[in-house]
Structure formats: C-alpha cells, structure tokens
Amino acid sequence: MPRLKTILAKSIDPDEQALRDILKANIKKYRHRRNWSQFTLAAKIDISTNFLADIEAGNTWVSSQTLIKFAKAFEIEVYELLKPEKEAVHSDHSPEMDDAKTLVKRFSQDLTVVVQENIEKAVDYVKKQYEIL
C-alpha cells in the first residue's frame, strides 16, 4: 500500500527543482559565510527553523516576501539568491575577483560611451563655431 506522503507529493517540474537547488545552495553559502546557525537565520527573518530546514533541503519553496527577508538579512540583492554559482576554473580563482573584473569592464564600457558622446558634441560645437558642415 502506498504511503500517504507519496500519494500527496506533487511531481516537481525539473526547472523548478533546479531553481530550488540554486536557492538552497545560496542560502547555505551566505549563512555559512556569516557563521549563522539555522536557528540564528530563522530568528533573523522570522520563520521557523523547520521551515528553513525544508528550504535548505529543497523540499519547499518560498514567497517573494521571504526571499526579500533572506536578501535583507544577508545584505544582498534578491536576484543573488537565485543566481547559479559559477564553476571555478582555477582553485585560486575567487568570486570576488569575478565581481571586480565585471565592475571594471562595465565601468570601462560606460566610460567609453560617455567619452564618445562628448567627443561627438565637441566636434559638433566646433563645426557650428566655424560654420563647417
């Protein structure tokens, strides 16, 4: 005879399961970085330790409000909880280096756009001053 839990268990979509796996890994990662127990984190975001354990086991999903509470507790943006962990190419490679490289690259791209726009404005100004068309 099938167990009641098995009968009541819904089949989880593979994409949803993948998202649950990402969320549980990130919650564990950020919790461990702060050396918080499940009890400590649960208290900070006002949920039960059983609910947190179910989330970290990938057995349950969370509301958007709970995601926001996690993000605030960890002092991160909500999307970071759902962002897959990059596989490190080298053992000495850190996520912080990726963040710094991404920031420098984005700054460089933005600066290039601003400089190009200002050069174009300066050229237009000179053309108007000297009536060059």
C-alpha positions in Angstrom: 0.0 0.0 0.0 1.5 3.4 -1.0 2.4 5.8 1.8 0.2 8.9 2.2 3.2 11.2 1.8 4.0 9.6 -1.5 0.4 10.0 -2.7 0.2 13.6 -1.7 3.6 14.6 -3.0 3.4 16.6 -6.2 5.7 16.0 -9.1 8.1 18.9 -9.2 9.0 20.4 -12.6 12.7 20.0 -13.4 13.1 23.7 -13.9 11.5 24.4 -10.5 13.8 21.8 -8.9 16.8 23.4 -10.4 15.7 26.8 -9.0 15.1 25.2 -5.6 18.6 23.7 -5.7 20.2 27.1 -6.6 18.2 28.8 -3.8 19.1 26.2 -1.1 22.8 26.3 -2.1 22.9 30.1 -2.0 21.1 30.3 1.4 23.6 27.8 2.9 26.5 29.6 1.3 25.5 33.0 2.7 24.5 31.6 6.1 27.9 29.8 6.4 29.8 32.9 5.4 28.3 34.6 8.4 28.7 31.6 10.6 25.0 31.6 11.4 23.2 28.5 12.5 19.8 27.7 11.0 18.3 28.9 14.3 20.0 32.2 14.1 19.0 32.9 10.5 15.4 31.7 11.1 15.1 34.1 14.1 16.5 37.0 12.0 13.9 36.6 9.2 11.1 35.4 11.5 10.5 31.9 10.2 10.6 28.6 11.9 13.8 26.5 11.9 11.8 23.6 10.5 10.7 25.8 7.5 14.3 26.9 7.0 15.5 23.3 7.1 12.9 22.4 4.5 14.0 25.3 2.3 17.7 24.3 2.6 16.7 20.7 1.8 14.9 21.8 -1.3 11.6 20.4 -0.1 9.7 23.7 -0.1 9.5 26.9 -2.0 9.3 30.4 -0.5 7.2 33.5 -1.1 8.6 36.7 -2.6 8.4 38.3 0.9 10.6 35.5 2.4 13.1 36.0 -0.4 13.2 39.7 0.4 13.8 38.8 4.1 16.7 36.5 3.2 18.3 39.2 1.0 18.0 41.8 3.7 19.5 39.5 6.3 22.4 38.7 4.1 22.7 42.3 2.8 22.5 41.3 -0.8 20.1 41.8 -3.7 17.3 39.3 -4.1 18.5 38.1 -7.5 21.7 36.9 -5.9 19.8 34.2 -4.1 18.6 32.8 -7.4 21.9 33.2 -9.3 23.7 29.9 -10.1 27.2 29.5 -8.7 29.8 29.8 -11.3 32.2 26.9 -11.6 35.7 28.0 -10.7 38.2 27.5 -13.5 41.2 27.6 -11.1 41.3 26.7 -7.4 42.8 30.1 -6.6 40.0 31.9 -8.5 37.5 33.7 -6.3 34.0 35.1 -6.9 35.2 38.4 -5.6 37.7 38.6 -8.5 34.9 38.0 -11.0 32.9 40.8 -9.4 35.8 43.2 -9.6 36.6 42.3 -13.2 32.9 42.7 -14.1 32.8 46.0 -12.4 35.9 47.3 -14.1 34.7 46.0 -17.5 31.3 47.7 -17.1 32.9 50.9 -15.9 35.3 50.9 -18.9 32.4 50.3 -21.3 30.3 53.1 -19.7 33.3 55.5 -19.8 33.9 54.7 -23.5 30.3 55.6 -24.3 30.5 58.9 -22.3 33.8 59.9 -23.9 32.5 59.1 -27.4 29.4 61.2 -26.8 31.4 64.1 -25.5 33.8 63.9 -28.5 30.8 64.0 -30.9 29.4 67.0 -29.0 32.7 68.8 -29.1 33.1 68.1 -32.9 29.5 69.4 -33.5 30.3 72.5 -31.4 33.5 73.2 -33.4 31.6 72.7 -36.7 29.0 75.2 -35.7 31.6 77.7 -34.5 33.5 77.6 -37.7 30.4 77.0 -39.9 31.7 73.8 -41.2 29.1 71.4 -42.5 
